[in-house]
């Protein structure tokens, strides 16, 4: 298993475009399926919209939760972490989700 933490970025749509299509391949698809966590939708365009709107409303959401809005605004809110397996391995979607869950807990993001 290979875990790669990509540089933080500014474009939610850009990272989804990168993840969802491979411009170097004969097919438009880059991945067989996607999975979201803590979002209302698993549909990629809807998930991107939700992430963008949440980022844009961060100060309002913090105020509503009684959290300070002080400090500077996050300049690069997009995080992209990929978990891959060797081509000889064929994990099931369930195994991939379980691996992701364990990784998030390990990083303190559970």
C-alpha distances in whole Angstrom, upper triangle without the diagonal:
4,7,10,13,16,20,22,24,27,27,25,27,25,22,22,24,21,18,20,22,21,24,23,23,26,25,25,22,18,16,18,18,18,18,20,21,24,26,28,27,24,26,24,28,29,26,26,30,29,27,30,33,31,31,34,36,34,37,39,36,36,40,40,38,40,38,39,38,39,37,36,34,31,31,27,26,23,20,17,13,10,7,6,5,7,10,11,9,11,10,14,14,15,12,10,13,13,10,11,14,13,12,15,17,15,16,20,20,20
4,6,10,13,16,19,21,24,24,23,24,22,19,20,21,18,16,19,20,19,22,21,21,25,24,24,21,17,16,18,18,18,18,20,20,24,25,28,27,24,25,23,26,28,25,25,28,28,26,28,31,30,29,32,34,32,35,37,35,35,39,39,37,39,36,37,36,37,35,33,32,28,28,24,23,20,17,14,10,8,6,5,6,8,11,13,12,14,13,16,16,17,15,12,15,15,11,12,15,14,12,15,17,15,15,19,19,20
4,7,10,13,15,18,21,21,20,22,20,17,18,20,17,15,18,20,19,22,22,22,26,24,24,21,17,16,18,18,16,16,17,18,21,22,26,25,22,24,21,24,26,22,22,26,25,22,25,28,26,25,29,30,28,32,34,31,31,35,35,33,35,32,33,32,33,31,30,28,24,24,21,20,17,13,11,7,6,5,6,9,11,15,17,15,16,15,17,17,18,15,12,14,14,11,10,13,13,9,12,14,13,12,16,15,17
4,6,10,12,15,18,18,18,20,18,14,16,18,15,13,17,18,18,20,20,21,25,24,23,20,17,16,19,18,17,17,18,18,21,22,26,25,22,23,21,23,25,22,21,24,24,21,23,26,25,23,27,29,27,30,32,30,30,34,35,33,35,32,32,31,31,29,27,26,22,21,18,17,15,11,9,6,5,6,8,11,13,16,19,17,19,18,20,19,20,18,15,16,17,14,13,16,15,12,13,16,15,13,17,16,18
4,7,9,12,15,16,16,18,16,13,15,17,14,14,17,19,19,21,22,23,26,25,24,22,18,18,21,20,17,17,17,17,20,21,24,24,22,23,20,22,23,20,19,22,22,19,20,23,22,20,24,26,24,27,29,27,27,31,31,30,31,28,29,27,28,25,24,22,18,18,14,14,12,8,6,5,7,9,12,15,17,20,22,21,22,20,22,21,22,20,17,17,18,15,13,16,16,12,12,16,14,12,15,14,17
4,6,9,12,13,13,15,13,10,13,15,12,12,16,17,17,19,19,21,25,24,22,20,17,17,20,20,18,18,18,19,21,21,25,23,22,22,19,21,22,19,18,21,21,18,19,22,21,19,22,25,23,26,28,27,27,30,32,30,32,29,29,27,27,25,23,21,17,16,12,12,10,7,5,6,8,11,13,17,19,21,24,23,24,22,24,22,24,22,19,19,21,18,16,19,19,15,15,19,18,15,18,17,19
4,6,10,12,13,15,13,11,14,16,13,14,18,19,19,20,21,23,27,26,24,23,20,20,24,23,20,21,20,20,22,22,26,25,24,24,21,22,23,20,18,21,21,18,18,21,21,18,21,23,21,24,27,26,26,29,30,29,31,27,27,25,25,22,20,18,14,13,9,11,9,7,7,9,11,15,17,20,22,24,28,27,27,26,28,26,27,26,22,23,24,22,19,21,22,18,17,21,20,17,19,18,21
4,7,9,11,13,12,10,13,15,14,14,18,19,20,21,23,25,28,27,25,23,21,21,24,23,20,20,18,19,20,20,23,23,22,22,19,20,21,18,16,18,18,15,15,18,17,14,17,19,18,20,23,22,22,25,27,26,27,24,24,21,22,19,16,14,11,9,6,7,5,5,7,10,13,16,19,23,25,27,30,29,29,27,28,26,27,26,23,23,24,22,19,21,22,18,17,20,20,16,18,16,20
4,6,8,11,9,8,12,13,12,14,17,18,19,20,22,24,27,26,23,22,20,21,24,23,20,20,19,19,20,20,23,22,21,21,18,18,19,17,14,16,17,13,13,16,16,13,15,18,17,20,22,22,22,25,27,26,28,25,24,21,22,19,16,14,10,8,5,6,5,7,8,12,14,18,21,24,27,28,31,30,30,29,30,27,29,28,25,24,26,24,21,23,24,21,20,23,23,20,21,19,22
4,7,9,8,9,12,13,13,15,17,19,20,21,23,25,28,27,24,23,21,22,25,24,21,21,19,20,20,19,22,21,21,21,17,16,18,16,12,14,15,12,10,13,14,11,12,15,15,17,20,20,20,23,25,25,26,24,23,20,21,18,15,12,9,7,5,6,6,9,11,15,17,21,23,27,30,31,34,33,33,31,31,29,30,30,27,26,28,27,23,25,27,24,22,25,25,22,23,20,23
4,5,5,6,9,10,11,12,14,16,17,18,21,23,25,23,20,20,18,20,23,21,18,19,17,19,19,18,20,19,19,18,14,13,15,13,10,11,13,11,9,12,13,11,12,16,16,19,21,21,22,25,26,26,28,25,25,22,23,21,18,15,13,11,8,8,7,10,11,15,17,20,23,26,29,29,33,32,31,30,30,27,29,29,25,25,27,26,23,25,27,24,22,26,26,23,24,21,24
4,5,5,6,9,10,11,12,14,17,18,21,22,25,22,19,18,17,17,20,18,15,16,14,15,16,14,16,15,15,14,11,10,11,10,6,8,10,7,7,10,11,10,12,15,15,18,20,19,21,24,24,24,27,24,25,22,24,22,20,16,14,13,10,8,6,9,10,13,15,19,21,25,27,28,31,30,29,27,27,24,26,26,23,22,25,24,20,22,24,22,20,23,25,22,23,19,21
4,6,5,6,9,10,10,12,15,15,19,20,22,20,16,16,15,16,19,17,15,16,15,17,18,16,17,15,15,13,10,8,11,10,6,8,11,10,9,12,14,13,14,17,18,21,22,22,24,27,27,27,30,28,28,25,27,26,23,19,17,16,13,12,10,12,12,15,16,20,22,25,28,28,31,30,29,28,27,24,26,27,24,23,26,25,22,24,27,24,23,26,27,25,26,23,24
4,5,5,6,9,10,11,13,13,16,18,20,19,15,15,14,16,19,18,16,17,17,19,20,18,20,18,17,16,12,11,14,13,10,12,15,13,12,15,17,15,16,20,20,23,25,24,26,29,29,30,32,30,30,27,28,26,23,20,17,15,12,12,9,11,11,14,15,19,20,24,26,26,30,29,28,27,27,24,27,27,24,23,26,25,22,24,27,24,23,26,27,25,26,23,25
4,5,5,6,9,10,12,13,16,17,20,18,15,14,12,13,16,15,13,15,14,16,18,17,19,17,16,15,11,11,14,12,9,12,14,12,12,16,16,15,17,20,20,23,25,24,25,28,29,29,31,29,29,26,28,26,23,20,17,15,12,11,8,9,7,10,11,15,17,20,23,23,27,25,25,24,24,21,24,24,20,20,23,21,18,21,23,20,19,23,24,21,23,20,22
4,5,5,6,8,11,13,16,17,19,16,13,12,11,11,14,13,10,12,12,15,17,15,17,14,13,11,7,8,11,10,7,11,13,11,12,15,16,16,18,20,21,24,25,24,26,29,29,29,32,29,30,28,30,28,26,22,19,18,15,14,10,11,9,12,12,15,17,20,23,23,26,25,23,22,22,19,22,22,19,19,22,21,18,20,23,21,20,23,24,22,24,21,22
4,6,5,6,9,10,13,14,16,14,11,10,10,11,14,14,13,15,15,18,20,18,20,17,15,13,10,10,13,13,10,13,16,14,14,18,19,18,20,23,24,27,28,27,29,32,32,32,35,33,33,31,32,31,28,25,22,20,17,16,13,14,12,15,14,17,18,21,23,23,26,26,24,24,24,21,24,25,21,21,25,24,21,24,26,24,23,27,28,26,27,24,26
4,6,6,7,9,11,12,15,14,11,10,8,10,14,14,13,15,16,19,21,20,22,19,17,16,12,13,16,15,13,16,18,16,16,20,21,20,22,25,25,28,30,29,30,33,34,33,36,34,34,31,33,31,28,25,22,20,17,16,13,13,10,12,12,15,15,19,20,20,24,23,23,22,23,21,23,24,20,21,24,22,20,23,25,22,22,26,26,24,26,23,25
4,6,8,11,13,13,15,13,11,9,6,7,11,10,9,12,13,16,19,17,19,17,14,13,10,12,15,13,12,15,17,15,16,20,20,20,22,25,25,28,30,28,30,33,33,32,35,33,34,32,33,31,29,26,23,21,18,17,13,12,9,11,9,12,13,16,18,18,21,20,19,19,19,17,20,20,16,17,20,19,16,19,22,19,19,23,24,22,24,21,22
4,7,10,12,12,14,11,8,6,5,6,9,9,9,12,13,17,19,18,19,16,13,11,8,10,13,13,12,15,17,16,17,20,21,21,23,26,26,30,31,29,31,34,34,34,37,35,36,33,35,34,31,28,25,24,20,19,16,15,13,14,12,15,15,18,20,19,22,21,20,19,19,17,20,21,17,18,21,20,18,21,24,22,22,25,26,25,27,24,24
4,6,9,9,10,8,5,5,4,7,10,12,12,15,17,21,23,21,23,19,17,15,12,13,16,16,15,18,20,19,20,23,24,24,26,28,29,33,34,32,34,37,37,37,40,38,39,36,38,36,34,30,27,26,22,22,18,18,15,16,15,17,16,19,20,19,22,22,21,21,21,19,23,23,20,21,24,23,21,24,27,25,25,29,29,28,30,27,28
4,5,6,8,7,6,6,5,9,12,14,14,18,20,23,26,24,26,23,20,18,15,17,20,20,18,21,23,22,23,26,27,27,28,31,32,35,36,35,37,40,40,40,42,40,41,38,40,38,35,32,29,27,23,23,20,19,16,17,15,17,16,18,18,17,21,21,20,21,22,20,24,24,21,22,26,24,22,26,28,26,26,30,30,29,31,29,30
4,6,8,8,7,9,9,12,15,17,18,21,23,26,29,27,29,25,23,21,18,18,22,22,20,23,25,24,24,27,29,28,29,33,33,36,38,37,38,42,42,42,44,42,42,40,41,39,36,33,30,27,24,25,21,21,18,20,18,20,19,21,22,20,24,24,24,25,26,24,28,28,25,26,29,28,26,29,31,29,29,33,33,31,34,31,33
4,7,9,9,11,10,13,16,19,20,23,25,28,31,30,31,28,25,24,21,22,25,25,23,26,29,27,27,31,32,31,33,36,36,39,41,40,41,45,45,45,47,45,45,42,43,41,38,35,32,30,27,27,23,23,20,21,19,20,19,20,20,18,22,23,23,24,26,25,28,28,25,27,30,28,27,30,32,29,30,34,34,32,35,33,34
4,5,7,8,8,11,14,17,18,22,24,28,31,29,31,27,24,22,20,21,25,25,23,26,29,28,28,31,33,32,34,37,37,41,42,41,42,45,46,45,48,46,46,44,45,43,40,37,34,32,29,29,25,24,21,21,19,20,18,19,19,17,20,21,21,22,23,23,26,26,23,26,29,27,26,30,31,29,30,34,34,33,35,33,34
4,7,9,10,13,14,18,20,24,26,30,33,31,32,28,25,23,21,22,26,26,25,28,30,30,30,33,35,34,36,39,39,43,44,43,44,48,47,47,50,48,49,46,48,46,43,40,37,35,32,31,28,27,24,25,22,23,21,22,21,19,22,23,22,24,24,24,28,28,25,27,31,29,29,32,34,32,33,37,37,36,38,36,37
4,5,8,10,11,14,17,20,23,27,29,28,28,25,22,20,18,19,22,23,22,25,27,27,27,30,32,32,33,36,37,40,41,40,42,45,45,44,47,45,46,44,46,44,41,38,35,33,30,30,26,26,22,23,20,21,19,21,21,18,21,22,20,22,22,21,25,25,23,25,28,27,26,29,31,30,31,34,35,34,36,34,34
4,7,9,11,13,15,18,20,24,27,25,25,22,19,17,15,15,19,19,19,21,24,23,24,27,28,28,30,32,33,37,38,36,39,42,41,41,44,42,43,41,43,41,38,35,32,30,27,27,23,23,20,21,19,21,19,21,22,20,23,23,22,22,22,21,24,25,22,24,27,26,25,28,30,29,29,33,33,32,34,31,32
4,6,7,9,11,15,17,21,24,22,23,20,16,15,13,14,18,18,17,20,22,22,23,26,27,27,29,31,32,36,36,35,37,40,39,39,42,40,42,39,41,40,37,34,31,30,26,25,22,21,18,19,16,17,16,18,19,17,20,20,18,19,18,17,21,21,19,20,23,23,21,25,27,25,26,29,30,29,31,29,29
4,7,9,10,14,16,20,23,22,23,20,17,15,13,15,18,17,17,20,22,21,22,25,26,26,28,31,31,35,36,34,36,39,39,38,41,39,40,38,39,38,35,32,29,28,24,23,19,19,15,15,13,14,13,15,16,15,18,18,16,17,17,16,19,20,16,18,21,20,19,22,24,22,23,27,27,26,29,26,27
4,6,7,11,14,17,21,19,21,18,14,14,12,15,17,16,16,20,21,20,22,25,25,26,28,30,30,34,35,33,34,38,37,36,39,38,39,37,39,37,35,32,29,28,25,23,19,18,15,14,11,12,11,13,15,13,16,15,14,14,14,12,16,16,13,15,18,17,16,19,21,20,21,24,25,24,26,24,24
4,7,11,14,17,21,20,21,17,14,13,13,16,18,17,18,21,22,22,24,26,27,27,30,32,32,36,36,34,36,39,38,37,41,39,41,39,41,40,38,35,32,31,28,26,22,21,18,17,14,14,13,14,15,14,16,15,12,12,11,10,14,15,12,14,17,17,16,19,22,21,22,25,26,26,28,25,25
4,7,10,14,17,16,17,14,10,10,10,13,15,14,15,18,19,19,21,23,24,25,27,29,29,33,33,31,33,36,35,34,37,36,38,36,38,37,36,33,30,29,26,24,20,19,16,16,13,13,13,15,17,16,19,17,14,13,11,9,12,14,11,12,15,16,14,17,19,19,19,22,24,24,25,22,22
4,7,10,14,13,14,11,7,8,8,11,12,11,12,16,16,15,18,20,20,21,24,25,25,29,29,27,29,32,31,30,33,32,34,32,35,34,32,29,26,26,23,20,17,16,13,13,12,12,13,15,18,18,21,18,16,14,13,9,12,14,11,10,14,14,12,14,17,17,16,20,21,21,22,19,19
4,7,10,10,12,9,6,9,9,12,12,10,12,15,14,14,17,19,18,20,23,23,23,27,27,25,26,30,28,27,31,29,31,30,33,32,31,28,25,25,22,19,17,15,13,13,12,12,14,16,20,20,22,19,17,15,13,9,11,12,10,8,12,13,10,12,15,15,14,17,19,19,20,16,15
4,7,6,9,7,5,8,8,11,11,8,10,13,11,11,14,16,15,16,19,20,20,23,24,21,23,26,25,23,27,26,28,27,29,29,28,25,22,23,20,17,14,13,12,13,13,14,16,19,22,23,25,23,20,18,16,12,13,15,12,10,13,14,11,11,15,15,13,16,18,17,18,14,13
4,6,9,9,8,12,12,14,13,10,12,14,12,11,15,16,14,16,19,19,18,22,22,19,20,24,22,21,24,23,25,25,27,27,27,24,21,23,20,17,15,14,13,13,14,15,18,20,24,25,27,24,22,19,18,14,14,15,13,10,12,13,10,9,13,13,11,13,16,15,15,11,10
4,7,9,10,13,13,15,13,10,12,14,10,10,14,14,12,14,17,16,16,19,19,15,17,20,19,17,21,20,22,22,25,25,25,22,20,22,20,16,15,15,15,16,17,18,21,24,28,29,31,28,26,23,21,18,17,19,17,13,15,16,13,12,15,15,12,14,17,16,15,11,11
4,6,7,10,10,12,9,7,10,10,7,8,12,12,10,13,16,15,15,19,18,15,18,21,19,18,22,21,23,23,26,26,25,22,20,22,20,16,15,15,16,17,18,19,22,25,29,30,32,29,27,24,22,18,18,20,18,15,17,19,15,15,18,18,15,18,21,19,18,15,14
4,7,9,11,12,8,7,11,11,8,10,13,12,12,15,17,16,17,20,19,16,19,22,20,19,23,23,25,25,28,28,28,25,23,25,23,19,18,19,19,20,21,22,25,28,31,32,34,31,28,26,23,19,20,22,20,17,20,21,18,18,21,22,19,21,24,23,22,18,17
4,5,8,9,6,6,9,10,8,11,13,13,13,16,18,18,19,23,22,19,22,25,23,23,26,26,28,27,30,30,29,26,24,25,23,19,18,18,18,19,20,21,23,26,29,29,31,29,26,24,21,17,18,21,19,16,19,21,18,18,22,22,19,22,25,24,23,20,19
4,6,9,8,6,10,11,11,12,15,16,16,18,20,21,21,25,25,22,25,27,26,25,29,28,30,29,32,32,31,27,25,26,23,20,17,17,16,17,17,18,20,22,25,25,28,25,22,20,18,14,15,18,16,13,17,18,15,16,20,20,18,21,23,23,23,19,18
4,6,5,6,9,10,11,12,14,15,16,18,20,21,22,26,25,23,26,29,27,27,31,30,32,30,33,33,31,28,26,26,23,20,18,18,17,19,18,20,21,24,27,26,29,26,24,22,20,16,18,21,18,16,20,21,18,19,23,23,21,24,26,25,26,22,22
4,5,5,6,9,10,10,12,14,15,17,18,20,21,25,25,23,25,28,27,27,31,29,31,29,31,31,29,25,23,23,20,17,15,15,14,16,16,18,19,22,25,25,28,26,23,22,20,17,19,21,18,17,20,21,18,19,23,22,20,23,25,24,25,21,21
4,5,5,6,9,10,11,12,14,15,17,18,20,23,23,22,25,27,27,27,30,29,30,28,31,30,28,24,22,22,20,17,15,17,16,18,19,21,23,25,28,28,31,29,27,26,24,21,23,25,22,20,24,24,21,23,26,25,23,26,28,27,27,23,24
4,5,5,6,9,10,11,12,14,15,16,18,22,21,19,22,25,24,24,28,27,28,26,29,29,28,24,22,22,20,18,16,17,17,19,20,22,24,27,30,30,33,31,28,26,25,21,23,25,22,20,23,24,21,22,25,25,22,25,28,26,26,22,22
4,5,5,6,9,10,11,12,14,15,16,20,20,18,20,23,22,22,26,25,26,24,27,27,25,22,20,20,18,15,13,14,14,16,17,19,21,25,28,28,31,28,26,24,23,19,20,22,19,17,20,21,18,18,22,21,19,22,24,22,22,19,19
4,5,5,6,9,10,11,12,14,15,19,19,18,20,23,23,23,26,24,26,23,26,25,23,20,17,17,15,12,10,12,13,15,17,19,22,25,28,28,31,29,28,26,25,21,23,24,21,19,23,23,19,20,24,22,20,23,25,23,23,19,20
4,6,5,6,8,10,10,12,14,17,17,16,19,21,21,22,25,24,25,22,25,25,23,19,18,18,16,14,13,15,16,19,20,23,25,29,32,32,35,33,31,29,28,24,26,27,24,22,26,26,22,23,26,25,22,25,28,25,25,22,22
4,5,5,6,9,10,10,12,15,15,13,16,19,18,18,22,21,22,20,23,23,22,18,17,18,17,13,13,15,16,19,20,23,25,29,32,33,35,33,31,29,27,23,24,26,23,21,24,24,21,21,24,23,20,23,25,23,23,19,20
4,6,5,6,9,10,10,14,15,13,15,18,18,18,21,19,21,18,21,21,19,16,14,15,13,10,9,11,13,15,18,20,23,27,30,31,34,31,30,28,27,23,24,25,22,20,23,23,19,19,22,21,18,21,23,20,20,16,18
4,5,5,6,9,10,13,14,13,16,18,18,19,22,20,21,18,20,20,18,14,13,13,12,9,9,12,14,18,20,23,26,29,32,33,36,34,33,31,30,26,27,29,25,23,26,26,22,23,26,24,21,24,26,23,23,19,21
4,5,5,6,8,12,11,11,14,16,16,17,19,18,19,17,20,20,18,15,14,15,15,12,13,16,18,21,23,26,29,32,35,36,39,37,35,33,32,28,29,31,28,25,28,28,24,24,28,26,23,25,28,25,24,21,22
4,5,5,6,10,10,8,11,13,13,14,16,15,16,14,17,18,17,13,13,14,14,11,12,14,17,19,22,25,28,31,35,36,38,36,35,32,31,27,28,29,26,24,26,26,22,22,25,24,20,22,25,22,21,17,19
4,5,5,9,10,9,11,14,14,15,17,15,15,13,15,15,14,10,9,11,10,8,9,12,15,18,21,24,27,31,34,36,38,36,35,33,32,28,29,30,27,25,27,27,23,23,25,23,20,23,24,21,20,17,19
4,6,8,9,10,12,13,14,16,18,16,16,13,15,15,14,10,11,12,12,10,12,16,18,22,25,28,31,34,37,39,42,39,38,36,35,32,32,33,30,28,30,30,26,27,29,27,24,26,28,25,24,21,23
4,6,5,6,9,10,11,12,14,13,14,11,14,15,15,11,12,14,15,13,15,18,21,23,26,29,32,36,39,41,43,41,40,37,36,32,33,34,31,29,31,31,27,27,29,28,24,26,28,25,24,21,23
4,6,5,6,9,10,11,12,10,11,8,11,12,12,9,10,13,14,11,14,16,19,22,25,28,31,35,38,40,42,40,39,36,35,32,32,33,30,27,29,29,25,25,27,25,22,24,26,23,21,18,20
4,5,5,6,9,10,10,9,8,6,9,11,11,9,11,14,16,14,17,19,23,25,29,31,35,38,42,43,46,43,42,40,39,35,36,36,34,31,32,32,29,28,30,28,25,26,28,25,23,21,23
4,5,5,6,9,10,10,10,8,12,14,15,13,15,17,19,16,19,21,25,27,30,33,36,40,43,45,47,45,43,41,39,36,36,37,34,32,33,34,30,29,31,30,26,28,30,27,25,22,24
4,5,5,6,9,8,10,9,13,15,16,14,15,18,19,16,18,20,23,25,28,30,34,37,41,42,45,42,41,38,36,33,33,34,31,28,30,30,27,25,28,27,23,24,27,24,22,19,20
4,5,5,6,5,7,6,10,12,14,12,14,17,18,16,19,20,23,25,29,31,34,38,41,43,45,43,42,39,38,34,34,35,32,29,30,31,27,26,28,27,23,23,26,23,21,18,20
4,5,5,6,7,7,10,14,15,14,16,20,21,19,22,24,27,29,32,35,38,41,45,47,49,46,45,42,41,38,37,38,36,33,34,34,31,29,31,30,27,27,29,27,24,22,23
4,6,8,10,10,14,17,19,17,19,22,23,20,23,24,28,29,33,34,38,41,45,47,49,46,44,41,40,36,36,37,35,32,33,34,30,28,31,30,26,27,29,27,24,22,23
4,6,9,10,14,17,18,17,18,22,23,20,22,23,26,28,31,33,36,39,43,45,47,44,43,39,38,35,34,35,33,30,30,31,28,26,28,27,24,24,26,24,21,19,20
4,7,9,12,15,18,17,19,23,24,21,24,25,28,30,33,35,39,42,45,47,49,46,45,42,41,38,37,38,36,33,33,34,30,28,30,30,26,26,28,26,23,21,22
4,6,9,12,14,14,16,19,21,18,21,22,26,27,31,33,36,39,43,45,47,44,44,40,40,36,36,36,34,31,32,32,29,27,28,27,24,24,25,23,20,19,20
4,5,9,12,12,14,18,20,18,21,23,26,28,32,34,37,41,44,46,49,46,45,42,42,39,38,38,36,33,34,34,30,29,30,29,25,26,27,24,22,21,23
4,7,9,9,11,15,17,16,19,21,25,27,30,33,36,40,43,45,48,45,45,42,41,38,38,38,36,33,34,34,30,29,31,29,25,26,28,25,22,21,23
4,7,9,11,14,17,16,20,22,26,28,31,34,37,41,44,46,49,46,46,44,43,40,40,40,37,35,36,35,32,31,32,30,27,28,29,25,23,22,25
4,7,9,12,15,15,18,20,24,26,29,32,36,39,42,44,47,45,45,42,42,39,39,39,36,34,35,34,31,30,31,29,26,27,27,24,22,22,25
4,6,8,12,12,16,18,22,24,28,31,34,38,41,43,46,44,44,41,41,39,39,39,36,34,35,34,30,30,31,29,26,27,28,24,23,22,25
4,6,9,9,13,15,19,22,25,29,32,35,38,40,43,41,41,39,39,36,36,36,33,31,33,32,28,28,30,27,24,26,27,23,22,21,24
4,6,6,10,12,15,18,22,25,28,32,35,37,40,38,37,35,36,33,33,33,30,28,30,28,25,25,27,24,21,23,24,20,20,18,21
4,6,9,12,15,18,21,25,28,31,34,36,39,37,37,36,36,33,34,34,30,29,31,29,26,27,28,25,23,25,26,22,22,20,24
4,6,8,11,14,18,21,24,28,30,32,35,34,34,32,32,30,31,30,27,26,28,26,23,24,25,22,20,23,23,19,20,18,21
4,6,10,13,16,20,23,27,29,31,34,32,32,30,30,27,28,28,25,23,25,24,20,21,23,20,17,20,21,18,18,15,18
4,7,10,13,17,20,23,26,28,31,29,29,27,27,24,25,25,22,21,23,21,18,19,21,18,16,19,20,17,18,15,18
4,7,10,13,16,20,23,25,28,26,26,24,24,22,23,22,19,18,20,18,15,16,18,15,13,16,17,14,15,12,15
4,7,10,13,17,20,21,24,22,22,21,21,19,21,20,16,16,18,16,13,15,17,14,13,16,17,14,16,14,16
4,7,10,14,17,19,21,19,20,18,19,17,18,17,13,14,15,13,10,13,14,11,10,14,14,12,14,13,15
4,6,10,13,15,18,16,16,15,16,14,16,15,11,12,14,12,10,13,14,11,12,16,15,14,17,15,16
4,7,10,13,15,13,13,12,13,12,14,12,8,10,12,9,8,12,12,9,11,15,14,14,17,15,16
4,7,9,11,10,10,10,12,12,14,12,9,12,13,10,11,14,14,13,15,18,17,17,20,19,20
4,6,8,6,8,8,11,12,14,11,9,13,14,11,12,16,16,14,17,20,19,19,23,22,22
4,5,5,8,10,13,15,17,14,13,17,17,15,16,19,19,18,21,23,22,23,26,25,25
4,5,7,10,13,15,18,15,14,18,19,17,18,22,22,21,23,26,25,26,29,28,28
4,7,10,13,16,18,15,15,19,19,17,19,23,22,22,25,27,26,27,30,29,29
4,6,10,12,14,11,11,15,16,14,16,19,19,18,22,23,23,24,27,26,26
4,7,9,11,10,10,13,14,13,15,18,19,19,21,23,23,25,27,26,25
4,7,8,6,6,10,11,10,12,15,15,16,18,20,20,22,24,23,22
4,5,5,6,9,10,11,12,14,15,17,18,20,21,23,25,23,21
4,5,5,6,9,10,10,12,14,15,16,18,20,21,23,20,19
4,5,5,6,9,10,11,12,14,15,17,18,20,21,19,17
4,5,5,6,9,10,11,12,14,15,16,18,20,19,17
4,5,5,6,9,10,10,12,14,15,16,18,17,15
4,5,5,6,9,10,11,12,14,15,17,15,13
4,5,5,6,9,10,11,12,14,15,14,12
4,5,5,6,9,10,10,12,14,13,12
4,5,5,6,9,10,11,12,11,10
4,5,5,6,9,10,11,9,7
4,6,5,6,9,10,10,8
4,5,5,6,9,8,8
4,5,5,6,5,5
4,5,5,5,4
4,5,7,8
4,6,8
4,6
4
